[in-house]
Amino acid sequence: QVQLVESGGGLVQPGGSLRLSCAASGSQFRSAAMAWYRQGPGNGKERELVAIIRYGGSTDYADSVKGRFTISGDNGKNMVHLQMNNLKSADTAVYYCYCRNPYGVEYWGKGTLVTVSS
């Protein structure tokens, strides 16, 4: 069984930075892709893809975070990070770590809250 544990969330002022980390564990952990999703406050908000990094290193970002967020992976430590700069109030959300293995099985972390507020 694969477990994903996020860390690094918290309260930050607009324009500030945070770095989220996700540690993956499990005897059979193999990743085809890892990503960060987020779900903003309020009823009806859908979970949206923020950034993804695939096996081989290719990345994609939501338009709303391009140029501000950077996803990176540390294969040796089974970790993925999300560096978030120039944060805005619209970035306030619970951020979830996601992993898909080569067989299409998906795993989710429990989430870490990021609040951007003055």
ChimeraX commands (.cxc) that place a marker at each C-alpha (Angstrom):
marker #1 position 0.00,0.00,0.00 radius 0.5
marker #1 position 1.29,3.43,-0.93 radius 0.5
marker #1 position 0.96,6.32,1.49 radius 0.5
marker #1 position 1.39,9.98,0.64 radius 0.5
marker #1 position 2.03,12.51,3.39 radius 0.5
marker #1 position 2.03,16.23,2.70 radius 0.5
marker #1 position 3.77,18.92,4.71 radius 0.5
marker #1 position 4.57,22.61,4.45 radius 0.5
marker #1 position 1.16,24.24,4.46 radius 0.5
marker #1 position 0.30,27.21,6.59 radius 0.5
marker #1 position -0.63,30.87,6.69 radius 0.5
marker #1 position 1.22,33.30,4.45 radius 0.5
marker #1 position 0.68,36.90,3.38 radius 0.5
marker #1 position -0.11,37.81,-0.21 radius 0.5
marker #1 position 3.11,37.93,-2.21 radius 0.5
marker #1 position 4.79,35.43,0.07 radius 0.5
marker #1 position 6.14,31.96,-0.60 radius 0.5
marker #1 position 5.61,28.43,0.67 radius 0.5
marker #1 position 7.13,25.09,-0.22 radius 0.5
marker #1 position 4.97,22.00,-0.01 radius 0.5
marker #1 position 6.47,18.56,0.20 radius 0.5
marker #1 position 5.00,15.11,-0.27 radius 0.5
marker #1 position 6.68,11.96,0.93 radius 0.5
marker #1 position 5.65,8.67,-0.63 radius 0.5
marker #1 position 6.13,5.39,1.14 radius 0.5
marker #1 position 5.26,1.79,0.49 radius 0.5
marker #1 position 7.12,-1.34,-0.42 radius 0.5
marker #1 position 5.72,-1.34,-3.95 radius 0.5
marker #1 position 5.90,2.35,-4.66 radius 0.5
marker #1 position 6.53,3.13,-8.29 radius 0.5
marker #1 position 5.45,6.38,-9.84 radius 0.5
marker #1 position 4.41,7.15,-13.40 radius 0.5
marker #1 position 3.36,10.64,-12.37 radius 0.5
marker #1 position 3.04,12.73,-9.27 radius 0.5
marker #1 position 1.02,15.88,-8.94 radius 0.5
marker #1 position -0.49,18.51,-6.71 radius 0.5
marker #1 position -4.20,19.23,-6.74 radius 0.5
marker #1 position -6.08,21.78,-4.72 radius 0.5
marker #1 position -9.62,22.38,-3.56 radius 0.5
marker #1 position -10.63,25.87,-2.59 radius 0.5
marker #1 position -13.07,26.83,0.17 radius 0.5
marker #1 position -16.80,26.92,-0.40 radius 0.5
marker #1 position -19.42,24.47,-1.47 radius 0.5
marker #1 position -19.21,23.15,-4.99 radius 0.5
marker #1 position -15.52,23.80,-5.44 radius 0.5
marker #1 position -13.96,21.04,-7.50 radius 0.5
marker #1 position -10.51,19.65,-6.93 radius 0.5
marker #1 position -8.26,21.08,-9.65 radius 0.5
marker #1 position -4.89,20.07,-10.99 radius 0.5
marker #1 position -2.18,22.54,-10.02 radius 0.5
marker #1 position 0.96,20.89,-11.35 radius 0.5
marker #1 position 2.12,17.47,-12.51 radius 0.5
marker #1 position 5.51,15.88,-13.02 radius 0.5
marker #1 position 5.78,12.68,-15.03 radius 0.5
marker #1 position 8.33,9.90,-15.08 radius 0.5
marker #1 position 11.06,11.37,-17.23 radius 0.5
marker #1 position 10.63,14.85,-15.79 radius 0.5
marker #1 position 8.08,16.56,-18.03 radius 0.5
marker #1 position 5.82,18.99,-16.20 radius 0.5
marker #1 position 2.56,20.85,-16.74 radius 0.5
marker #1 position 0.89,23.61,-14.77 radius 0.5
marker #1 position -2.52,25.16,-14.42 radius 0.5
marker #1 position -2.62,28.50,-16.23 radius 0.5
marker #1 position -3.38,30.26,-12.95 radius 0.5
marker #1 position -0.04,29.24,-11.41 radius 0.5
marker #1 position 2.33,29.32,-14.39 radius 0.5
marker #1 position 5.38,31.41,-13.64 radius 0.5
marker #1 position 4.70,31.33,-9.90 radius 0.5
marker #1 position 4.73,27.65,-8.92 radius 0.5
marker #1 position 7.37,25.03,-9.62 radius 0.5
marker #1 position 6.97,21.28,-9.15 radius 0.5
marker #1 position 10.02,19.11,-8.65 radius 0.5
marker #1 position 10.71,15.50,-7.82 radius 0.5
marker #1 position 13.34,13.72,-5.80 radius 0.5
marker #1 position 13.21,10.15,-7.02 radius 0.5
marker #1 position 15.89,8.98,-4.62 radius 0.5
marker #1 position 13.75,10.02,-1.66 radius 0.5
marker #1 position 10.34,9.36,-3.26 radius 0.5
marker #1 position 9.35,12.94,-2.71 radius 0.5
marker #1 position 7.71,15.68,-4.72 radius 0.5
marker #1 position 7.78,19.37,-3.91 radius 0.5
marker #1 position 5.77,22.40,-4.90 radius 0.5
marker #1 position 7.49,25.75,-4.61 radius 0.5
marker #1 position 4.85,28.46,-4.52 radius 0.5
marker #1 position 5.91,32.09,-4.99 radius 0.5
marker #1 position 3.97,35.33,-5.20 radius 0.5
marker #1 position 1.00,33.73,-3.53 radius 0.5
marker #1 position -2.44,35.25,-3.95 radius 0.5
marker #1 position -5.61,34.97,-1.93 radius 0.5
marker #1 position -7.05,32.86,-4.76 radius 0.5
marker #1 position -4.41,30.24,-3.97 radius 0.5
marker #1 position -6.04,29.55,-0.62 radius 0.5
marker #1 position -7.01,25.89,-0.66 radius 0.5
marker #1 position -6.31,22.44,0.66 radius 0.5
marker #1 position -3.47,21.04,-1.42 radius 0.5
marker #1 position -3.41,17.32,-2.10 radius 0.5
marker #1 position -0.54,15.16,-3.23 radius 0.5
marker #1 position -1.39,12.65,-5.96 radius 0.5
marker #1 position 0.44,9.69,-7.41 radius 0.5
marker #1 position -0.37,7.36,-10.27 radius 0.5
marker #1 position 1.62,4.17,-10.63 radius 0.5
marker #1 position 2.53,2.55,-13.98 radius 0.5
marker #1 position -0.59,0.36,-13.77 radius 0.5
marker #1 position -2.96,3.30,-13.44 radius 0.5
marker #1 position -3.63,2.93,-9.74 radius 0.5
marker #1 position -4.10,6.30,-8.06 radius 0.5
marker #1 position -3.22,7.40,-4.57 radius 0.5
marker #1 position -4.03,10.56,-2.64 radius 0.5
marker #1 position -2.65,12.26,0.42 radius 0.5
marker #1 position -4.91,13.70,3.09 radius 0.5
marker #1 position -4.10,17.28,2.18 radius 0.5
marker #1 position -2.42,20.30,3.69 radius 0.5
marker #1 position -4.09,23.69,4.12 radius 0.5
marker #1 position -2.60,26.79,2.53 radius 0.5
marker #1 position -4.12,30.09,3.58 radius 0.5
marker #1 position -3.06,33.31,1.88 radius 0.5
marker #1 position -4.26,36.29,3.86 radius 0.5
marker #1 position -3.04,39.54,5.31 radius 0.5
marker link #1:1,2 radius 0.2
marker link #1:2,3 radius 0.2
marker link #1:3,4 radius 0.2
marker link #1:4,5 radius 0.2
marker link #1:5,6 radius 0.2
marker link #1:6,7 radius 0.2
marker link #1:7,8 radius 0.2
marker link #1:8,9 radius 0.2
marker link #1:9,10 radius 0.2
marker link #1:10,11 radius 0.2
marker link #1:11,12 radius 0.2
marker link #1:12,13 radius 0.2
marker link #1:13,14 radius 0.2
marker link #1:14,15 radius 0.2
marker link #1:15,16 radius 0.2
marker link #1:16,17 radius 0.2
marker link #1:17,18 radius 0.2
marker link #1:18,19 radius 0.2
marker link #1:19,20 radius 0.2
marker link #1:20,21 radius 0.2
marker link #1:21,22 radius 0.2
marker link #1:22,23 radius 0.2
marker link #1:23,24 radius 0.2
marker link #1:24,25 radius 0.2
marker link #1:25,26 radius 0.2
marker link #1:26,27 radius 0.2
marker link #1:27,28 radius 0.2
marker link #1:28,29 radius 0.2
marker link #1:29,30 radius 0.2
marker link #1:30,31 radius 0.2
marker link #1:31,32 radius 0.2
marker link #1:32,33 radius 0.2
marker link #1:33,34 radius 0.2
marker link #1:34,35 radius 0.2
marker link #1:35,36 radius 0.2
marker link #1:36,37 radius 0.2
marker link #1:37,38 radius 0.2
marker link #1:38,39 radius 0.2
marker link #1:39,40 radius 0.2
marker link #1:40,41 radius 0.2
marker link #1:41,42 radius 0.2
marker link #1:42,43 radius 0.2
marker link #1:43,44 radius 0.2
marker link #1:44,45 radius 0.2
marker link #1:45,46 radius 0.2
marker link #1:46,47 radius 0.2
marker link #1:47,48 radius 0.2
marker link #1:48,49 radius 0.2
marker link #1:49,50 radius 0.2
marker link #1:50,51 radius 0.2
marker link #1:51,52 radius 0.2
marker link #1:52,53 radius 0.2
marker link #1:53,54 radius 0.2
marker link #1:54,55 radius 0.2
marker link #1:55,56 radius 0.2
marker link #1:56,57 radius 0.2
marker link #1:57,58 radius 0.2
marker link #1:58,59 radius 0.2
marker link #1:59,60 radius 0.2
marker link #1:60,61 radius 0.2
marker link #1:61,62 radius 0.2
marker link #1:62,63 radius 0.2
marker link #1:63,64 radius 0.2
marker link #1:64,65 radius 0.2
marker link #1:65,66 radius 0.2
marker link #1:66,67 radius 0.2
marker link #1:67,68 radius 0.2
marker link #1:68,69 radius 0.2
marker link #1:69,70 radius 0.2
marker link #1:70,71 radius 0.2
marker link #1:71,72 radius 0.2
marker link #1:72,73 radius 0.2
marker link #1:73,74 radius 0.2
marker link #1:74,75 radius 0.2
marker link #1:75,76 radius 0.2
marker link #1:76,77 radius 0.2
marker link #1:77,78 radius 0.2
marker link #1:78,79 radius 0.2
marker link #1:79,80 radius 0.2
marker link #1:80,81 radius 0.2
marker link #1:81,82 radius 0.2
marker link #1:82,83 radius 0.2
marker link #1:83,84 radius 0.2
marker link #1:84,85 radius 0.2
marker link #1:85,86 radius 0.2
marker link #1:86,87 radius 0.2
marker link #1:87,88 radius 0.2
marker link #1:88,89 radius 0.2
marker link #1:89,90 radius 0.2
marker link #1:90,91 radius 0.2
marker link #1:91,92 radius 0.2
marker link #1:92,93 radius 0.2
marker link #1:93,94 radius 0.2
marker link #1:94,95 radius 0.2
marker link #1:95,96 radius 0.2
marker link #1:96,97 radius 0.2
marker link #1:97,98 radius 0.2
marker link #1:98,99 radius 0.2
marker link #1:99,100 radius 0.2
marker link #1:100,101 radius 0.2
marker link #1:101,102 radius 0.2
marker link #1:102,103 radius 0.2
marker link #1:103,104 radius 0.2
marker link #1:104,105 radius 0.2
marker link #1:105,106 radius 0.2
marker link #1:106,107 radius 0.2
marker link #1:107,108 radius 0.2
marker link #1:108,109 radius 0.2
marker link #1:109,110 radius 0.2
marker link #1:110,111 radius 0.2
marker link #1:111,112 radius 0.2
marker link #1:112,113 radius 0.2
marker link #1:113,114 radius 0.2
marker link #1:114,115 radius 0.2
marker link #1:115,116 radius 0.2
marker link #1:116,117 radius 0.2
marker link #1:117,118 radius 0.2
view
